[in-house]
Amino acid sequence: MKADLYILANGAMAQALAYGLKDSYNIYIVGRNLEKLQILEKEGFKTLLYKDFNIENKNIILAFKPYALESVAANLKGKAKILISVLANTDFDKLRLIQAQNYARIMPNTAAKYKASTTPYVLKNSNFKDEIIEILNTFGKAYALNEEKQMNAAMAISGCAPAFLALVAESIANAGVYEGLSKELSLNLTRSLFKSAATLLENEHPAIIKENICSPAGVTIKGIKVLEQKGIRGTFFEALNASAT
């Protein structure tokens, strides 16, 4: 029998989590907009309005925008069993506005929809630890942090960097079109190369991958020279730093 899991919010991240979890849990999506909830009902999800929701001894996931924490908390009744928060820059002290037996801060990405999220997490205490980790591994792979202050840096990598890589992928695909490839072929090649690169990264250090591909006076090292001259490393450093602060 599937356990119940309640997701508070109905935006992009909330829906990604809902789709990634629905095969293993009974998913309830809780929100304030009846029309949006009715759309999700057509997708097969059970829905509730905040005003009708009691969190007593329930497992809940907060996936709304951080600014809404106080207003949502004011509408909730009871004490949750597990509270899992996706709220950026919202520490355990702030999360205590909503009562729970244990709290988990996480930062998945929208690949959760396909059960492929990279999800760093940190727990407030050890209550229901195994149950929390099981939930997180349902929609991808979970990585434990040593302390709460690491969350912002981990968030930038897991939650924000997929958008950076999407920009890289779009740029590569567009460059292929510029060089004469059809849009479809260029995009398919780009998608496939990301799968190839992911396989390499699972087995080798990034620096080794680069060195093995670059041959003396070859075409790859010429492209690397351009990227280094344009400051690609520093640009990524600055982007991750901006997202982590």
PyMOL commands that set and color helices and strands:
alter all, ss='L'
color gray80, all
select helices_A, chain A and resi 12-21+34-42+50-52+66-75+92-95+110-114+129-138+148-178+183-203+206-213+219-229+232-244
alter helices_A, ss='H'
color red, helices_A
select strands_A, chain A and resi 3-8+25-31+46-49+59-62+80-85+100-106+117-123+140-144
alter strands_A, ss='S'
color yellow, strands_A
deselect
rebuild
show_as cartoon
